[in-house]
Amino acid sequence: MRRLIPSILVLSILAAPTVAPRAQSARTSVTPGRRYSRLVIRNAKVIDGNATPVSGPYDIVLEGGVIREMVGLDAVAVASGSARRPAQGDAEIDAAGKFVMPGLINLHGHVQDERAGVAQPLDYELKLWLASGITTVRDVGSDMRKTLALKRRSEAGEVACPRLFVYAVGGGARNVEQARARVRELKAQGADGLKFFGMDRDLMAAAWDEAHKQGLRIAHHAAVAETNAWDDARFGTTSIEHWYGIPDAAIEGGVQNFPPEYNYSDEVDRFRHAGHLWREANWDRLMKVFDAMIEAKVAWNPTLDIYEASRDLQRAQTQPWFADYLHPTLEDYFRPDPGHHGSYFLGWTSTDETFWKENYRIWMAALKEFDRRGGLVGAGEDAGFIYQMYGFGLIRELELKQEAGFHTLKVIQQATGNNARILGQEDKLGRVRPGFAADLLVVNGNPLENLKVLYPTGVDVVKDGRQTHTGGVEWTIKDGIPYHGPTLLADVKEMVAKARAERRAKAATR
């Protein structure tokens, strides 16, 4: 019987001009943070970003920040030493027993060097992102001038930082002329796209129209406002962030059943009653909203992780990585305080949590249905708020997608290939494929079996009857530059310990 060879393997072998009779057996050490002319990953089992099953092993050649080739390996030939493999690289990573996948794309991040006006090391956030396997971040609200400068340094390989897409915050206009002028101003300043909050319909129509003329994509954090998802479909939003605007558009009567004393500007009121919203949406009307969004190619980035504290506050406050990796500046920001956005847990009750549990159940079912009908679902974390740490928040987002009923192959696709499509970068990012950017992860464990292996702290598993610690992203490769996950995490731990010691010393002198 003739043995069939996968077509990708045949194409890889035929298109491999640099193949040598045998790769040298010597292992080449890798210096983290160094850009190599030729980096080779050996023996990789690959999870692509297109929801296909694991394949491999492959030898993957990275040159000039691009995946140059993938050579499929025959296990028998490798064992006998007769396999034809790519020539040795300037540096090599042995991925035997590990899994290689596209770098994660965080579709909803905020570059933060302070919280509530208190300084926080920028490296703290950047290293946590990289240690968690995040190679690309869509920044949707920061100091634009600083973030554009950081983006340029990241592109030049001068700083350990994911690649950045900077979406400037629009809004603030009082009339349609100002709305258009603001869009043009942000485009001239170098914005890659725009992030808007809730606004009136005439201003939204003008701002969106001008953004399209300027070639800018739009992330919309809708609010309890005059506009909702019907307007996103009408005016051409790229992605709806979170979920305000979607269930609102499906409420019979057009407005949520707010009590008379409700005040949207009071975040305790706002988030408490947000927990009632999904139950008030009419499912049949919601399907019409979905169909309109899908026809207009409006994607949905739900950020399931960022509101999870609302359904289980104790869990959110006692996450295990807080012990070693929660910076004191961020810890202070998380404490309930009306002056800190998202720190709304004043008098939070079991009744509030019960409503939010039901909110999640309906929200997750709606998200799954949106995908089933052909909608594009993304993944982002919105960390730095509501007890979510950078990087850890995105991995939690993936777990919650699995809870919503998505297969782990689809979950990975949402954080890689889907996010690349939402960014308009589907021909460059989000896949393990020749010609794509060399943004890859080498993971200690199979995330399709257990998404927890993507947490930078790893996970305890039982193997051969014994408990052992495994997982974590061993290597995060961004633009062909390898970063060692455990080293990055150790740097963060030291950073946090130093900040806590300085705080204790300062308190002792008072």
TORTORDO-862218 format. One record per atom (N, C-alpha, C): x, y, z. Coordinates in pm, whole numbers, plus 50000, padded with zeros to 5 digits. Layout:
BEGIN
XYZ/...
//
This chain:
BEGIN
500854988050000/500005000050000/500885012450000/500605021749911/501415033749901/501125043250017/502205047950083/502015057050196/501825071350145/500755077850194/500465091450151/501275101250234/501845111150168/502625121550236/501825134450232/501625141150345/500865153650346/501425163450244/500515170750175/500955179750069/501855190650121/501615195650243/502465206350296/503895201350314/504025188450351/505365182750368/506075181850233/505345177450131/505945176349998/506385190049948/505495200049964/505825213349917/507015219049991/507075216150122/508185221350201/509505215550155/509515202450128/510755195950086/511175200849948/510185201949857/510535206249721/511015220549716/510525228849811/510855243049808/511965246649905/512825237249936/513845239550037/515235239849977/515655251249920/516955251849853/518135251149947/517905253450076/519035253650169/519225240350239/518515229750195/518615216850262/520025211050246/520565206550356/521885200150357/521695185250379/522685176850348/522545162450369/522135159050511/522745165550608/522355163550748/522655176250825/521755179650917/522055191051003/523155186951100/524015196251132/525075193351228/524445189751361/525055180751431/524475175751555/524695185251672/525685194051661/525985203151772/524825212851794/524425215051918/523365224251950/523945238351964/523305247851903/523785261551907/523035269052015/523745275752103/523095283052211/522385295352156/521345299652227/520545311152186/520705322052291/521045333952247/521135345552335/519815353152329/519055353752439/517765360752436/517925375352395/516995380052315/516985394052274/517875397252156/518555387352102/519465389751990/518765386351859/518925394951759/518375392251627/519395384251545/519025372151506/519905363451428/519545364151281/520575362951197/520325362451052/519565349851016/519865338851088/519225326051059/519025318451189/517785316651226/517435309251347/516605297151305/517015285351353/516335273051315/515695266651438/514435263151426/513725255751530/513585241351481/514115231951558/514135217851517/513015209951586/512515199951514/511635189551571/510345195251629/509745204751560/508585211851614/507265205351572/506435202251668/505035199151641/504295212551635/503545214651529/503025227851500/501505228651519/501085239151588/499675243051595/499555255851512/498925254951397/498755266651312/497655275551370/497525287651317/496485296751365/495225296151282/495005284951211/493835283951124/492885272751166/492995268551292/492065258551350/492235244551293/493395241651232/493675228051188/494425220551298/494375207251298/495035199651404/496555200851400/497175195751504/498635195551513/499225187751397/500355192551345/501085185151242/502575186051272/503335177551206/504785177751226/505315164051264/506595163251297/507455174851329/508015181751205/508435194351226/509065202551123/510355208451177/511245211451085/512325220851109/511885234051047/511925244651126/511425257651080/512595267351074/512765273650959/513885282850937/513355297150939/513955305551023/513585319551034/514745328150983/514455336850890/515485345750837/514875359550814/515585369950859/515125383550834/513775386650893/513455380551007/512175383151071/510995376351006/511285366650916/510225359750841/510435344650851/509335337150850/509425322550839/509815319350695/511065314750677/511565312650541/511085299250485/511115288750568/510655275650520/510325266650638/509505256550609/509145246150704/509385232750635/510285224850688/510625212050627/510045200850711/509115193350652/508525182050722/509525170850739/509465164150853/510435153850887/509775140150891/510465130350838/510045116450847/510755110350967/509985105251063/510555100451188/511575089351166/511295080251073/512215069251047/513535074450992/513435083850897/514645089450836/515465097250939/514755104351029/515475111851133/516215102251225/515545091451264/516145081751355/517355074951292/517295072551161/518405065751093/519525075151052/519275088151063/520285097851025/520305100950877/519295096250801/519285098350657/518395109950614/517745116550711/516825127350677/517575139350620/516985145250516/517535157650463/516915169150539/517755177150606/517265187550694/517935200850661/517305211950697/517915224950669/519285226150734/520145233550667/521485235950722/521395243050856/522465241950932/522485247551066/522315262651063/521635267851163/521455282151174/522525288651258/522495301751263/523385308951353/523065305651499/521825302151522/521375297351652/520225287651628/520045278151723/519005268051706/518285265651838/517025262151824/516195258351938/515665244351911/515895235252004/515375221651991/513985221352054/512955219451971/511585219252019/511035205152037/511905195152043/511455181352064/510665180552194/509495174452187/508645173152305/507865185752338/508005196152256/507305208752279/506375211552160/505635222452169/504715226352063/505015240552018/504965242751887/505205255951830/503895261051772/503585273451803/502335279551758/502595294251727/501635301051662/501845315351636/501885323251767/502605334351765/502565343251879/501145348251903/500775349852028/499435354652061/499315369552029/498145373351983/497835387351954/496825392052058/497185402452131/496305408252232/495575419952167/494305417952138/493545427852061/493075439652145/493205438652277/492755449752362/493735451652477/494805459252449/495805462052550/495925476952574/496535480252688/496825494152721/498285494952767/499085502752697/500465504852740/500435514452858/500865509652975/500725517353099/502065518253172/502505530453201/503685532353286/503315539253416/502025539453445/501525544853572/500125539553596/499715539953721/498335536953757/497905547653856/496845554753820/496325565753901/497405576153933/498285578453836/499325588553854/500555583853928/500585571253972/501735565554042/502565557553942/503865560053937/504725553653837/504735538553852/504735531753738/504865517253730/505835514253617/506865505953640/507855503653534/507215498153407/507525504353295/506985499653168/507445485353139/508695482253176/509225468753156/508375458053225/507745461853334/506895452353408/505805446753316/505135455553247/504055451453157/504605444453034/505625450052973/506145444552847/506695430452867/507415428352978/507995415053002/506915404853037/505875409053107/504775399753133/504065395953004/503875405452916/503255402252787/504085391952711/505395394552697/506245385352623/506335371752691/506455371652825/506535358952898/505265350652881/504145357352852/502865350452830/502645346852684/503645349252600/503535345352460/502855355552371/502735367752417/502085378252338/503135385352254/503005384152123/503975390452032/503425402851964/502105404951973/501485416751912/500415422052006/500365435252020/499345441752102/498715452952021/497395453052018/496675464751968/496405473752089/497135484752097/496955494152208/495735502752178/494775502552271/493525509852249/493305520552356/494385527352390/494235538352484/495445539652573/496295549452543/497485552052622/497965566052587/499145569652635/499775582152593/500315579752451/499595584652352/499895581352213/501325585052174/501785596552217/503135600852181/504165590852232/504055586952357/504985577252415/504885563752346/503655559452318/503465546052263/503965545352119/503815555952043/504355555951906/505885555151910/506505561952007/507965561052020/508375546952059/507605540652149/507875526852189/507715517452070/506705519751988/506495511551869/507705511951777/508275523851757/509445525051669/510635517451727/510835518051858/511925510851921/511705495751912/510455491451925/510135477151912/510445472251771/510075480051671/510315476151532/511815475151503/512605483451569/514055483351549/514745472651633/513995465551717/514585455351803/515405461151917/515125473651956/515895480352060/515355477952200/514175472252209/513535470252338/512755457152333/512725449952446/511925437752457/510465441752468/509765440652357/508405445952351/507665439152237/506385435752253/505605430752140/505525441252029/505185436951908/504895446651803/503605453751840/503505466451808/502385474551854/501595480351737/500295480151750/499395487651664/498705497851753/498925510551725/498495521251815/497165526951766/496115524251842/494785529651812/494535541551906/494535553451849/494355565651928/492895567151969/492685573152085/491335575352135/490745587652069/489645585751996/488945596751934/487895602352028/486995610151973/485935615752055/486275629552107/485385634652192/485585647952250/485065659252163/484545655952045/484045666251954/482645670851995/482335683551968/481015688951998/480125689951875/480725688751756/479945689251634/480635680751527/479965678851414/480475669651313/481785674751251/481945687751241/483185693051185/484355689851275/484175691251406/485235687951501/485515672951501/484465664951484/484655650351480/485545646451363/485295652151249/486115649051131/487535654351148/487655666351201/488985672351219/489815664251316/489205659151420/489935651051519/490475638251455/489695631951370/490145619751301/491355622951213/491285633951138/492395637651051/493655640951133/493455647351247/494575650851334/495285638251385/494525628451429/495125616151482/495815608251372/495255608351253/495915601851140/497255608551113/497295621651114/498535629051087/499595626351194/499145623551316/500075620851426/500645606751421/500115598251333/500675584851316/499855573451369/498585575851405/497745565151458/497545554151354/497575541451400/497285530051313/495795527751299/495035532551395/493595530851395/493015539651505/491705538351527/491025546851624/490215538451721/490125543251844/489275537151945/488285547751993/487005544551982/485955553752023/485145547652136/484575556452218/483615552452320/482205555652269/481205554652355/479835557652315/479695572252276/478865574952177/478685588652131/477345590152060/476965602552035/475715605251965/475835601351818/474665598851756/474645592851624/475235601951516/474955614951521/475485623751417/477005624751424/477555624751547/479015625251562/479645611951520/478985601051554/479495587851516/479525586551364/478455590751297/478395589751152/479535597551087/479795609651136/480855618051078/482235612351106/482475608251231/483795603151269/484115590151194/483145581351185/483355568551116/483605570850967/482825579850908/482995582650765/484395588250737/484845597250821/486175603050802/487265592650826/487065584050924/488045573450952/488195564250830/487095560750768/487165552250648/487915559450536/487675572450521/488375580050418/489875580450445/490255580450573/491665580950611/492295567150619/491525556650592/492075543050596/492345537950736/491565542550834/491775538650974/490695528851019/491105517851079/490165508351138/489675513551273/488525508251317/487855513851434/487525502951535/487995504851658/487575496751773/486575505051852/485395499651875/484325507251940/483995501252077/484325508852181/483885505552316/482545512752334/481485505852297/480155511852306/479795514252453/478755522052473/478325525552608/476815525652612/476255529452726/474825532052733/474645545752668/474355545652540/474365557952462/473265557652357/473195568252278/472195568952173/472445558352067/473705554452050/474085544851946/474295530952004/474125520951919/474365507151960/474825499051839/474745485851848/475305477251743/474645479151607/473395483751604/472785486851475/473585497651403/474055507451479/474855518251420/476245513351381/476805504151459/478095498351422/477995491351287/476895484251265/476695477451136/476455487651025/475735498351056/475405508350954/476625516550913/477475520051011/478575529250982/479915522250957/480015509250986/481225501850949/482295501151055/481925497251177/482905494951282/483725482551250/485015482851283/485855470951262/485585460551369/485605464751497/485325455351606/484625462351720/483625455651775/482995460151898/483755454052014/484185462552108/484925458152225/483965455452341/484265445252420/483425441552534/482045437152482/480965443252530/479665439152477/478565449552488/478805460552556/477805471252551/477485474452406/476225477052377/475795480152243/475175468452170/475555456152209/475015444352140/473705439852205/473685436152334/472385432552392/471435444452399/471975456552415/471135468452419/470275469652294/470895465852180/470205467052051/469075456952037/469005447252126/467985436752117/466955437552229/466925448652301/465955450252409/464645455652352/463555449052384/462245453952341/461945466852416/461585477052343/461365490152403/462575499052394/463745493052364/464915501052332/465735506052448/465345503152572/466125508052686/466065497952799/467185496252867/467235486952979/466365492053093/465915482853176/465015486153286/465805491653406/466335503653391/467115509853498/466175514853608/466595513753736/465815519853844/465915535153836/464985542353894/464985557053883/466255563653934/466895557654035/468075563954095/469385560254025/469315552453917/470515547953846/471295559753790/472625559253805/473515569653753/474655562653679/474705563953548/475725557153468/477135561553508/477295573853553/478625578853591/479115573153722/478215567353800/478595560453924/478925546053885/480215542353894/480605529153843/480015517553922/479675519554048/479005508854122/477635506354059/476895516954030/475615515553959/475815509453821/476775514953750/476985510753611/477255495753600/478225490953677/478605476953664/477615467553734/476965472353839/475945463953903/474825460853804/474325471053737/473185468953647/473605463653511/474895464853479/475385458153359/475205443053373/475225438153497/475015423953523/473595419353496/472685428553468/471285424953437/471005425853288/471965430853210/471665434853073/471335423252981/472145412752982/471925402052886/470585395152904/470085394353027/468805387653052/467635395652994/467855408652968/466785416952915/466735417052762/467765411652698/467795411252552/466875400352500/466155403452394/465285393552328/466135385452230/466125372252246/467025363652168/466755364752017/465485365051977/465175365951833/465665379151775/465485389951849/465985402951803/467515402951800/468115395951897/469575395351902/470125388551777/469445378251728/469895371451608/469885380951487/468915389951482/468875399751373/470035409651386/470355413251510/471525421851532/472785414851484/472935402151520/474105394351477/474205393851324/473075391051259/473105389951113/473525403251050/473085414251107/473485427451055/474975429851076/475475426351193/476905427851220/477735419351125/477315406951106/478065397651021/478065402350877/476915406850828/476845411750690/477755423950671/477855432350774/478685444350766/480135441650805/480455428950836/481815424950874/482295432051001/481395433551097/481745438951229/482175427351318/483425427251361/483925416651449/483545419751593/483715409551678/483375411051820/484555406251904/485095415251983/486185412152077/485605412952218/485165401852276/484335402452397/485065405352527/486355402852536/487125404552661/486375398552781/486105385652773/485395378752880/486125379753014/487455380553008/488235380153132/488045392353220/487815404153159/487945416453235/486795418853332/485675412253312/484555414053405/484365402153498/485285392653494/485055380253569/484975382453718/485655392553769/485575395353913/484145398153956/483325402853865/481935406153899/481135393753934/481545382153883/480795369853914/481465361754024/482715364954059/483425357654164/484565366354216/484215375554304/485185385554351/486335379054428/486025369154511/487085362854591/488115356154503/487695349254398/488645342954307/489555353554243/488935364454200/489705374854133/490755380954225/490445382254352/491345388854447/492465379754496/492375366854470/493345357354528/494015348754420/494225354354302/494885346654197/496315343254239/496755330954215/498015326254274/499235334354230/499235340054110/500415347454064/500545361154130/499515365354202/499635378054272/500775377754374/501025366154433/502015365154542/503385370154500/503805366854379/505155370354335/505215380654224/504095382954153/504195390754031/503275402954025/502495405454128/501615417254129/502385429354181/502635438954094/503385450854133/502555458954232/503165464554336/502395471854438/501605483654381/502095490054277/501345500954215/500025495754158/500085484254090/498875478254034/497975472954144/498565467254248/497795462254362/496975473454424/497575485154442/496855496654498/495715500854407/495955500454277/494925504754182/493725495554184/493965482754208/492875472954208/491925474754328/492425480254439/491565481254558/490355490054529/489175486254582/487975494154555/488175508954587/487905517254488/488135531654501/487355538754391/486415547354425/485635554254321/486485562554225/487715565854264/488585573654179/489365565554078/489285552154086/490025543453994/489025536453903/489175538353773/488255531853679/488315516753694/487145510653709/487055496153721/487215490853862/487455499453959/487625494954098/486325497654174/485265491054130/483895494554169/483295485454276/484085477154340/483525466954430/483285472454570/482345481754579/481945487554707/480565482054742/480505473854847/479245467754884/478785457054788/479735450454720/479385439954624/478785428054697/477695422554646/476935412354719/476865399154643/476405389054715/476175376054650/475085377354542/474135386354562/473105388654461/473705394354334/474655403854350/475345409254232/476075398054157/476765389454232/477495378554168/476555368854098/475395366454156/474435357354094/473935362853961/473605375853958/473195381953832/474315381053729/475555383553772/476675383053678/476965368853630/476725358953713/476875345053667/475885342053555/474645346653572/473665344653465/474045352953342/474555364953367/475015373553257/476035366353171/476995359853238/478035352453165/477435340753088/476495333753149/475905322153081/475255326452950/474475337252953/473795341852831/474805347852734/475735355652786/476765362052704/477575351652627/477995341152697/478775330652632/477965323352526/476695320652555/475835314052456/475665322952333/475535336052356/475395345352245/476675345852160/477815345952227/479095346252156/479255333852069/478915322352124/479015309852049/478085310251927/476895315751944/475955316551833/476435326451727/477025337451771/477595347151676/478645340451588/479495332351649/480505324951573/479835314751480/478855307651529/478195297251448/477555303151324/477045315351336/476375321851223/477365328151125/478675327451157/479685332851066/480365345351113/480135349551239/480755361551292/482225359251325/482995369951322/484425369551350/484645373351496/485205364051574/485435365951718/486915367851743/487265378251816/488645380951852/488915377951998/490115381852045/490505379252183/491405390452233/491055395952347/491865406352411/491665405952560/492545412752635/492525411252780/492055423652856/492405435852810/492075448252881/492675448553021/493865442753038/494475441753170/494945455353223/495275455253352/495595467553423/494385473153493/493255466053483/492005469553548/491385456953609/490545458753707/489625448453761/490335435153787/491465435753857/492185423853904/492775415353791/492975420953674/493605413253567/495015418653541/496005409753549/497385413053521/497695411053374/498645418853326/499065418153186/499525403953151/499125399153037/499525385752993/498665374953054/498645374253185/497805364453254/496335366353212/495935378953191/494555381753152/494185375553019/495115375952922/494795370252792/494695355052799/495555348552878/495445333952892/494115330452958/493705338353057/492405335953119/491275337853017/491425347552928/490445349552822/490285336952738/491395330252709/491315317952630/490575307052707/490845306052836/490135296052917/488625298652917/488255311252926/486825314652930/486175312052794/486925313352685/486375309652555/486085294652551/486985286852610/486725272352616/485485269652701/485345276652812/484145275252894/482885278552814/482995288052723/481845291952640/481475281352538/482335271252520/482005260152431/482845259252307/483855267852293/484705267252175/485765256352190/486015249052082/487115239452079/488415247152096/489395240852160/490655247852183/491345251852052/491135244451944/491675248751814/491085262251773/489775263951797/489125276751766/489595287651862/489805284051986/490265293852085/491615299552042/492545290652004/493855295151957/493705303751832/492825299651742/492605307351619/492105321551652/491225322751749/490685335851784/491795345351831/492795340051901/493865348351954/495035349851858/494935343651741/496025344451643/495465348551506/494985338851428/494505341751294/493345351451290/492355349951378/491205359251379/491645373451412/492485374651516/492945387951554/493745394551442/494515386451369/495255391951255/494285397451150/493185390651127/492185395451031/491575408651078/491285409651207/490695421951260/491675433651246/492955430751255/493975440951236/494245443951089/493715435650999/494025437150858/495405431950824/495915422750906/497265417350889/497245402250864/496155397250807/496005382650792/496975376550693/497645384850612/498655379450520/500055380150578/500175384550705/501495386050767/501585379750906/500495380050982/500525375851121/499515364651147/499725357551259/498725348151308/498785334151253/499835330751177/499965317351122/501405312551134/501575299251139/502905293151125/502995288750980/503505297450897/503455295150752/504595302850685/505285296650589/506355303850519/505855316950460/506665327350476/506325340550428/505685349350533/505245343550644/504635351250752/505715356050848/505355365950928/506295371251027/506745360251121/507995360951162/508565350951253/508165354251396/506865353351421/506285355251555/505775341551600/506555334751683/506275320951719/506475318751868/505805308551920/505985304152058/506475289852059/507405286952149/507825273152178/507305270252318/506325261252327/505565259252451/505885245852513/506085245652643/506315233352718/504975226852750/504445219652656/503155213052676/502225216052560/501135208852556/500165210052448/498985218552492/498895231052444/497775239652486/496425234752438/496385226252337/495105220752294/494545211052397/495415205352475/495005196152582/494715203852711/495505214552735/495375222152859/495885236352833/494955245652820/495355259652793/496195265552905/496135259553022/496905264753136/498405263753114/498865255453019/500295254752995/500825267852936/499925276652889/500355289452835/500625299852944/500125297453064/500465306753173/501975306753193/502595318453208/504055318753223/504545311453348/503685310053447/504055302753569/503925287653553/503375282953441/503215268753419/502065263153502/502025249853514/500915243353581/501385229853636/500775225353744/501045212153800/500175201853727/500805190853683/500075180053617/500495166753680/499665156653657/499995143053701/500475135153581/501675129753589/502255121953481/502875109353539/502485097953485/502985085053534/502745083553684/501595088453728/501215086853868/501885096653964/502655106053912/503355115653997/503035129853953/502895138554050/502645152554019/503955159353980/503895166953871/505075174153825/504655187753774/505585196953769/505295210553720/505775211653577/504915216653491/505265217753350/504605230053293/504815232253164/504155243153096/504975255853096/504335266253051/505005278953033/505545280252893/505615292552845/506185295152714/507695295752730/508395286052672/509855285552684/510505296952605/510035298552480/510585309152395/509425316652329/509475329952342/508615338852265/509485345352158/509175342652033/509975348051923/509145358651853/509615371251860/508915382351797/509795388251688/509295388151565/510065393651453/511415386751439/511445373751473/512675365851464/513605367251583/513255375551681/514095377551800/513575368651912/514395359551964/513935350552070/514045356952209/513005355252288/512995359652427/512675347452514/513445345452619/513295333652705/512265336452812/511135329352805/510035331852896/510395331153043/511045320253091/511385319353233/512305330653280/513205335253194/514085346353232/513295359253245/512385361753153/511535373653162/510725373553291/510165361953324/509345360953444/510185362953570/511415357753570/512315359953683/512635374753698/512795381753586/513025396253592/511855403453656/510635399353621/509435405553678/509365402853828/509655390553867/509605387054009/510585395754089/511775397554036/512775405854103/512325420454109/511715425154000/511215438853994/510165441254102/509245431754117/508155432954215/508715432254357/509635422854381/510235421554515/510955434454555/511665440554460/512375452954488/511405464254520/510325465354443/509335475854467/508655474154602/508395461754640/507765459254771/508735462654885/510005459154867/511005462254970/511155477254987/511175484454875/511295498954882/510085505054952/508925499554926/507715504654991/507755502155141/508205490155181/508295487155324/509305496355394/510425498655327/511455507255385/510935521555400/510195526255301/509635539755307/508625540855419/507785530355434/506775530555540/507405530355678/508565523555689/509235522455820/509835535755866/510095544955772/510705557655809/509685568255842/508425565155827/507385575255854/507135576856003/
//
